[in-house]
Amino acid sequence: MVDFNNIITDNPSSIAATDFASALSERYLAYALSTITSRSLPDVRDGLKPVHRRLLFAMRQLKLDPDQSYKKSARVVGDVIGKYHPHGDSAIYDAMVRLAQEFAMRYPLVDGQGNFGNIDGDNAAAMRYTEARLTTVSRLLLSGIDENAVDFRQTYDGESEEPILLPAGFPNLLANGAQGIAVGMATSIPPHNVLELVDAAKHLIKHPGASIEKLMDFVKGPDFPTGGVLVEPQNSILSAYQTGKGSFRLRSHYFVEKEKNGLWRIIVTEIPYQIQKSRLIEKLADALQQKKLPMLSDIRDESAEDVRILLEPKSRKLSPEAVMESLFQVTDLEIRIPLNLNVLDSDNKPNVLSLRQALQQWLEHRKNVLLRRAQFRLDAIAKRLEVVAGYLVVFLNLDEVIEIIREQEHPRDALMSRFALSEFQANTVLDMRLRSLRRLEEEGLKIEQNKLSAEQEELQTLKASEELQWQKINIELSELKAAFIKQDMRRTRLGTAPEIDFDPMEMLVEKEPVTVICSEKGWIRAMKGHLDLAAEYKFKEGDGPQFILHAETTDKLILFNDMGRFFTISCDSLPKGRGFGEPLNLIIDISANQKLIAMFKADTDQLLLASNKGYGLRVLTANVIAQTKNGKQILNLGPDERAQTCLPVKADMVASVGKNRKLLIFPVSEIPEIAKGRGVILQRFKEGDLADITLFDSQEGLNWQTNGDRMRHLTNYSDWVGKRGGAGKLTPNGFPRPARFT
């Protein structure tokens, strides 16, 4: 065990007092920078992370070109670990496996032979069983790496060198995409179609200031290796490409297989990107078993090499579109693919780029590679021209050269002095083999010299002209497009999600008439048929009727309580009419101390809500339908305030009466329509609260029921018409006490 006291005592000068927070932040910052720049974020120029770059470079060093034979994956992984990437073999092999998977990479960078996994999510075989080599795309990424196209640095052990970047003759970042999580940031880039990217890049060369809208004429959206249907609206895709952040809605592709007698089945042929088919089938089967997919009767996986998932509907009355829309909502047959174009930019700094910026920085990299390769070739030409000039001297003076070499003690100096040769030329002549002399022909040497001089002049012109440089890059892009145009059609279809305005679950329910009965104590039931609403029904002792109405099993019931909250119940889910039914609090989350104000069918467009303090609002009926048992809070209430009224809006006038017997009439249009809130003041009261409120047609007049259950009719009501929020006037003669309309 280490004695730290002795360490401190023996060598106190080796200990430096440091603030813990400063030391921690400094070390964590170093870790964060290392993770961001050396592990998790791809470079915008070649679209690769260090591990992938080292894998491809190591495979090239092993001469695993596309036209060469395969080598064991273990050999590749061993070289990567030993020379370039000192990390675990499983991590490196997993990275290599992904580069070879056609369902993961839009354009695979590794050509794998053997079991490299499948779309079901099965793992690849061990590295000792599989073999690999580079693909044509990888050759494009590496093309020119021996021509000083990119900078190199020393490897971790200092024994060799590795490229900082690849020349990237292929738009790999956007074509293959990338995913990664760094410290405090992440990247998520979906794959795209290379033909579309090339067209966009060519347009960007001609029009450097092109807008994202114009680039989207070429780049329609992501193009996933597993296909699918992209149903994201164009304005949303545009926003994602402009900001570098967004998401894309991707759903499975399917078709309807018709059978005899009007029967049909749904066949899913493409599933969303990065969704494991076996896991998807498992989740669908579990949901079906738990009766969460009542529109289906069976699910079968009939896939071989291609995806084929069979979905059997429960009823042929269902619409295939409605069934799939419901499945898209609750299963992974539809997902959202995020876009976070966070990469290392050309300055090696993490940055979120737009589509145009990503393409521009790749093009600038290609221009830099072009110039560096041109300079490399110029240097080689200059060196060769010097050699050819020396060879011409030898040819013209062969006998004298041989004599100098045979007789002079220092032949190099003698050659340099006699024929005005440079040291390099003299050494080249001295290093020639005798058998090379027979190949020295004056005509051939002069032809080579002329060709090299012409190429030298052409390259010098290219280096001096930016216009020629972009023309050369444009030609390279055209050649790239020609190499892919025959085999690289877009796989992901572009579509729109249909607007289904009905619930497919309702189509499974037989439409039958029912009479819904709800008691004062909250017991509810549905009896078959439209029974007499005035008949006497059985209730528990001390209980009685509160709401009785006619409905259909396909209807939705809307309930409104005194706390301003709405609840929704499907009539087909109500307990049957035998007995007294079930308590409402078993169906919805409503407590015993809350009072039910209204219950009605969702068959009107608008509702009028009012509280006992005289506040109210209009709301769309579609907005109050709740999807959960908890309901939906619509009318907000103040202290000691309760919801009092919920009326379907079927008339154009409102009549409000307070407990102070003041009546106010005003148009419904004066009440604003809002989604939720407290609303506006309907009638003001110096004392008391709202007693009752009703709606009536301006042409027919106002009705109310007297204490003797007689109906009174008021046609001329102009004396009580005022502005919303007024106090009103005393009620007409014969108005009931306490004040009410019914």
N, C-alpha and C positions, 0 to 999 in steps of 0.2 A: 504494500500500500504506500502511495506517495505521501511524504510528509511536506506539505506546502509551507509550513513554518520554516523548515530548513532551507527550502528553495529561496524564500524571501530573505532570510538572514544571510545566506551564503553569497548571494549576488543581487543585492538590492538595486543596483543600477540597471538591471535588465527589466525591471517592472516600471511601467509608465501608468500613472493615474489618469484614467479616462472616464468622462461622464458616461454612465450606462446608456442613457437615451441616445447620445451622440454616436456611441460605438454601435448600438443596435441599428440605428437608422442608416449609418454608413455601410454596414455589412448587408443590410437588407436591400439597400439601393444597388449595391454591386450584384447581389443575387438577381434582383429584378431585371437589371440591364442585361445580364447574361442570359436570362430566360427569354427576354424579348428578342434580342438580337441573334442569339445562337441556338435557339431551340424551337420557339413557338410561332413566330411570324415569318411568312414567306417574303422574299424580296420581289418587288414589283417588276424587276427586269427579267428574271428567269422563272419567277413563280415557284421557287423551291425553298425548302428549309435546308439547313446544313446537312442533316442526315440523308435526305434524298439526293442532294448534290454530291455528297461523298460516295453514295451508293453508285450513282451513274458513272462518276469518274473512275471509281475502282473497277467497275465492270469494263470500262473502256481500256483501262490499263491491262486487264486480263484478256483483251482482244475479243470480247464477247459481242462482236458486231452482229447486226441482223442476218448477214449472210454467212456467219460462222456457226460452228456447232455449239450446243449448249454445254454448260459446266454446272456442276453441283452447286446448289444454293449455299451449302455450308462453306464451300471454297470462297464464294463472294463475301459472305458474312465474316469469315475469318480475316480476309484481306482488309475489309472495312474497319474491323476492330483493331487489327494489328498496326495499320498504317495511318488511319485518318480519324476514327471515331471511337474513342475508348469508353464505350458504354456496353450495356448488357446485350448479349447475342439475341435474346428474345425480342427486345425492342427494335433492333435493327432488322431482324427477319420479318417482324410484323409490318414494319414500314415497307420492306421490299415486297411482301405479299400484296399489300394494298396497291402498290404500283402496277401489279400484274393482273388485278381483278377487273374484268371488263364491266361488271355491274357497279363498280365503285369509281373507276376512272373513265371519263369520257374518251380519253385517248391514252391507253396504257403505255407506260414508259418501260415496262419490263415484259418480255415475252416469256411466260412461264410454261414449263412442261411438267405435268404431274398435277397433283391435287393442291390447288391454291384456294380452296374454299368455294362456297357457292352462295347464292342469294338467299338460301334458307338460313344462313348464319352458321353453317358448319365450319369448323376451323380447317386451316390448311394442314397438309401433312408435314411431318418434321423436315427440317432443312436438309437432312442427309438423304431424303427420298426425292426431293424435287430438284429440277434443273432450271436454269434461266439464261437469258441473253438479252441484249438491248433490242428495242423496237426502232422502227424508222423515225418515229417522233423523237426518241432519245438521240438518235444520230443527228437530227436537226438541231437539237439543243446543244450538242457538243461540237458541232461543225465549226472548225476554225480554232479550236482550243490550242492546237499546236502552232498556231501562227501569231502568237502574241496578241490574241484578241481580247484577253482579259488578264487581270493581275493575279499573281499567285502569292501565297504566303507559306511560311513553314508549318509543317504539321505539328501536332502536340509534342512529339518527341524530338523535333528538329532534324530528323533523318531524311526527310523528303519534303516535297511541296504539294500543295493542293490549291485548286482554283478558288478565289473568293466568290466569283460568279461564273456562270456558264455563258457562252456567246448567245444562246437563246434565239435560234432562227425559227422559233415557233412561239406564239403568244400563250405560253403555258399557264400563266396566272389565271387568266379568265377562261381559257379553254378547258382546263382540268379543275379549276377551283382549288380551294384550300380550307382547312379548318384547323384551329389552334386556340389554346387558352394560355395566355401569358400571366404576368402578375399585374392585376389591375386593368387588363385589357384582353380582348379576344378578337379573333378573326373568323369570318364565315363567308366564303365566296363560292357560290354555286357554279357548276361548269356551264360553258357556252359552246356554241357551234363555231368551229374555226373558220368556216367559209364566211359567216356573218362578221366575225371579228376582222378578217382580212379585208373585206369590203369596207368596213368602217375605218380601218387603218389607212387604206388607200385614199378614201375620201378626206381623211384628216391630213394626209400629206398635201393634198391640193388645197384644202381649206383648213388651215391650222386653228382658226377660231370657230369652227363648226359647233353648233349648239347640240345639246343632248337630244333635243327633239329630232334633229336631222340625223344624228347617229342612230337613233332608234328606228329609222327607216331601214337600216341594215341589221342592227342587233335587236331582234324581236323580243328577246328575253332569254332566260336560262334554257339550256338544252341538256337534259339529264340522260345518262347512259341507260337508265331503265325506262325511258319514255315518260308516259303519263300525259295529263292534260293540264296546261297552265291556264287558270281561270282568273288570274289577277287582273283588275282593270288597268287600262293603259296609263291613266293618270297616276296610279299608284306605282307602276313600274318606272315611269318617268321620274317621279319623286325619289325613288330608291337610287336610280342611276345618277341623279343630280347631286344627292347628298352623300352617297356611298353607304347609306343605311336604310334598311327597310326589310320587307319580307315578300315572299311569293307564295300564292295559294296554289298548291299542286294536288291534283286528285287522280285516282286510278282511271285507266281507260277500260271501257267495257262495251259489249254489244249484246243485243237481245236475240236469243236463239228461239225461233218459233217452232212450236210442235203442233200436233193434231188437236182438234176440238178447242182451239183458242188458247191452248196452254202455251206458256213461254217460260224461259229461264234466262238468268243473267249470267254472262260469262265475262269474268274480269281477266284481261290479258296483260295488263301492265299495272304495276303497283308503284307507289311513290318512292323516290330516291332514298336510299339508306334504310328502308324498312325491311326487316327480315321477314321473308314470306312465312316461314314456319311459326314465328311469333305472332304474326298477323292472323293466321288461321287459328292458332290457339286462342287468341283473344276473342275472335268472332265466335268460336265454338263455346267458349265460356259464357259470353253474353247471351248466346242463343239458349244455352242450358238454364241460365238464370232468368229467362223470359224478358230480357232487355231488348230483344229484337223480335217482337211479335209479328212483324211483317214477313219473316222468313220461316220456312219449315225445315230447311236442310242446308248445310254448307259442305261442299266436298272439294278437296284439292286433287285435281286431275292433271297436275303439271308434270311434264317430262323435262325436256330441255327448255321449253318455253313455259311461261306462266299461264295457267288455266285454272281459275278458281270458279266453281259453279255455285250459284246462289239460287235456291229454289224458293219461290214466293209461296206464302200461305194461301193466297187467294188470287185467282186470275183477274178478279175485278180491280186489283191494284194496278196503278200505273207504274211501269218500270222506272220512269224518271223520278216519281215520288218516292219509290222504295230506295233508290240510290241516293237521293238527296237526304233522306233520313239516315242512311248508313254513313254518308259523308260527315254528318254532324256529330256522330257518336263513336266513330271508329277511325283507325289510321288509314282507311281508304282515301282520306284526304288529310293533308298536313300542311303546315306553313314552313317554308324553307327560308331561313333568315339570310339577309345580306348585310355584312359588316366588312366593307372593303378597307380593313385596317391592315396595312402592310408596311414593310420597310421601304421607304422611298429611295430615290436616287442618291440622297444624302445620307442614307443608312439610318434614318430616323423614323420611328413609328408615326404613321399618319393615315387618316381616313381620306381616301381619294374618290373622286367621281369617276364615272366610266371614261370620260374624255382624258382626265389626268392619267389614269392607268394606261390607256393606249398611247398617250403622248410620251410617257416616260419609257415605255417599252420601245417605241420608235427611236427615241433619243439614244437608247442603249444600242440599238441596231446600227445607228449612224456612227456611234463611237467604235463599235466593233468593226464596221466597214473601214474606217480611217486607220485603225490599228493594223488590220490585216493588209491594207494597202501599203502602209509603211513597212510592214514586215516583208512584203513581196518586193518593194523597192530596194530594201537592204539586200535581199537575196539576189536581185537582178544586178545591182551594183557589184556585188561580190563575184557573180558569175561573169559579168562583162570584163572584169579585171582578169579573171582566169582565162577567158577566151582570147583577150589581147596577148597574154603571155604565151598561149598555145600558138597563136599566129606567128609570133617571133620565133618559136622553136621550129615551126614548119618551114619558114623562109630561110632559116639558118641552121638546119638540123645538123649538118656535119660539124660546123663550128661549135655548136652547143655541146655535141658529144665529145669533141676534143677538149673543150674547157673542163667538162666534168671529169674526163679521164686524167688530165694532166695537172690541173690547178689544185693547189693545196686547200684553198678556200674557194670552191667553185661558186658558192652563192654570191660572194662579194664580186667575183669576176663577172658573173652573169649580169649583176646589177650595174656594174661599171660599163661593160661592153654594150649592152642592149638597152640601158636606161630603164631597167625593170624595177618594180617595187620589191620590197622584201617579201611580201606575200606572194607575188608572182614568181619570184625566184624560188621560193620554197615549194610552190606548186609544181614548177618544172622539175625540181630535184626529186619530188615525191612521185612523179609519174612512173608507172611500170613500163618496161620495155615493150610489152605487147600493145600498149596504148598508142605507140608511135604509128602503128599501121592504120589506126583510125583517124589520124590527123590529116584532114583534107581541107585545103584552103577554101574551097567553095562551101563546104558544109559549115566551116567555122564562121565564114562571113554571113551565111544565111542565118545562123543562130544569133550572131551579133546584131544583125539588122532587126530580127524579130524581138530580141530582148530590148533593143533601143526603142522600138516602136511601143512595146508594152510599157516601158519606163516612162515614156512621154505621156501615154494615155493615163497612167496612174498619177503622174504629177498633175495633169490637168484635172483629174477627178478630185484630188486633194485640195486643189485651189478653188473649186466651184461647188458651192453648197447645192445649187440646183441639180448638178450632175449626180451628187451624192444621193439626193432624194429620188432622182430618176432610177438610179441603181437599186435602191431599196424597194421602189415600186415594182421593178422587174422581178426582184426576189419574191415579193409578195404574190405577184401573178404566177410565178412558178410554184409557189407553195399552194396556191388555190388550185392550180391545174393538177397537182399531185393528189388532192383530196376530193375534187369535185365529183368524180364518178362514184365514189363509195360512201360519201359522208352526207347523206340527207339528214335533215332535222328529225330527231326522234321524238321530242316532246311537242305535242300538238298545242296549238293556241286555240282557246275556246272561251266561252262565257258560261257562267253558272245560270241555269234556268231559274226563273222566279216561280217557285211553287207556293201558291197562296193558300194551300190547304194541308192539313195534317194527314199523312197516309194512314195513321193509326185509326182515323175516323172511318176510313173505307173498310176496315176490318169489322166494324160494328154494324150490326143489322139495325136499320132504322125502324124503331117501333115507338108507338105513343105511350107515354107514361104520365102519371100524375105525381108530382113531387109534393111531399108533405113535410113541413118542418114545424116542430112544436115550440112553445114558448121557452122550454127548458133546453132546447138545442138538440132534440132527437130528430133525425131525418130518415126518410125512406122514400122509395119510388114504387108506386103501384102500377100494374099494367093497365094500359088503356087510358083514355081521357074520361075520367069519372066526373060526376057532378061536384063542382067546387063548393056548393052550398050544403052538401051532404054531411052527415055526422060521422066522424071517424074516431076510432078508438085511440086513447092516449093513456099514459100512466096516470095514476091517481094524483090529483093536484096539478096536472099539466093540461094544456089545451093548445089549439092551433094558433100559429103565428103567420106562416106563409103556406099557401096552397096554390099551385099553378100547374098548367099543362105544359108539357115539353116532349121532346123526342130523345131517344137514347143517344143520338149523335150530337145533341146540343151541349153547350157548356153553360153551367150556372155561375153567375157572379154574385158573390156575397160581400156585403159592406157592413163593417162594425162601427161602433161609436168612437173608436180610436182613429178613424180615418184610413183604415187599412182594408184593401180588397183581397179576396180569396177567390180561387177558381176551382170548380169541381166538374168533372165530366159526368154527364147523367148516366152513362153506362156503368160507371163505377159506384153508383149509389147502392146501398143495401136494398134488397127486395122488400116488397110490401108486407110480408108476413111479420107479425109481431109489431113492435114499436120502432123498429129500425135500429140505428146506432147513434151514439153521441157524436156531434160534430167534431169535438176535439180529438176524436180518433182518426178523422179524415183530414182535418186542417189544424194548424197550430193556433187555436183561439182559446183563451183562458175563460174560466167560468165567470169572472167578474166583468167580462166585456159583453156588451149588448149588441145583438144583431139588428141593424137598421133596415137593410133591404136585401132581397134575394130576387133575381130576375134572370132571364135568358139574355145572352149577348147578341141581341138582334137589332140594336140601334147604333147609330154612329157616334152620338155624344151623350154625356151624362152631366147633370147639374148637381153639384155637391154644395152643401151648406152646413154651417155649424150653429150651435145655439147662441153664439155671440153675434150672428148676423154676417159672418164672412162666408164667401163662396167663390166657386170657379166652375168653368166648364172644362171637361176633359174628354179626349177621344176614348171610346169604349175599348178599342184595340190596345190602348196604352195601359189599361188597368188589369188586363188579363195576366194572372200570375202563373209562373211555371213551377213554383215550389209550394210546399205546404206552409211555408212561413208567410206567404202572401206578399203584397206589394203596398208600401205606404205611399199614399197619394195626397191626402188632405192633412197638412200639418196643423197642429193645434197648439194654442197657448195654454197657460195655467188655468185650471178650472173650466176648460173649453172642451166640448164634446161634439162629435159629428152628429147631425140631427136628420139630414135629408139626403137622399140620393134618388134623383128622378131622371128617367129617359127624356131627352130633349126631342119632343115631337110637336112643339108649338112655338109661337114667336113672341109670346108675352109672359112675364113673370109677375106673380102676385105674392107679396110678402106681408105677413101680419105679425105684430109683436104681442107680447103678453100685456102691453099697455093699450091694446085694441086699436093701434094705428095701422092702417092699411096703405101699402105703397105698390103701385103698378108701373112697370117699365119694360122696355124691349129686352129680349134675351141677348141681343147683339151687344148690349152694353156690358155684359159679363165677359171678360177675356177668356180665351181658350189657352190653357197652359198645361204643361206635362205634370207638374206637381207643385205643391206649395200651400200657403194659407189662403191665397186668393185675395179678393178685394172686398170692401164693405158693401153689402147689399142694402142694408137698412140700418139707420142709426136709432138707438134707444137711449133716452135720458134715464129711464129706469126699466128694469126687466130685461128679458132676452127675446129671442125669436120664438114665436109660438108655432107658426106653420108657414109653409111655402108651397106654391103650386104653379103649374104651367097651363096656359090656355091659349086658344086661337083668337086672334084679335077680331076676326069676322064673326065668331060665334058668341063671344062674351064670356063672363066669369060665372062659374057655378059654385055653390057651396051647399052643404048639408046642414039643416037645422037640428036643434036638439031633439025634435020630434021625428027625425029621420026623413024629413021632407026636403026636396031639392029646390033651391032658390036660384034664380037666373038674373044676372045683371048685364044688360046690354050696353047701357050708357054708363061707362065707368071712367069718363074723362076727368071727373073731379079728383080721382085718386091717382091719376097718371103723373109721374114726376121723374126726376133724374135718379139714377142709381146712387145709393148712399144717402138719400133723403130720409126725413123722419116719417112722412106719410100723414094721412088724415084719419080721423075716427071712422070706424067701420060703419057701413050703412045699417039702417034699421033691420032687425031680424037676424043679424049675424050671431052665431051661437056663442055661448059662454061655457067654458073658456074658449078663446078664439081659436078656430080651426076651420079648414075647408072641407074635410071629410071626417 
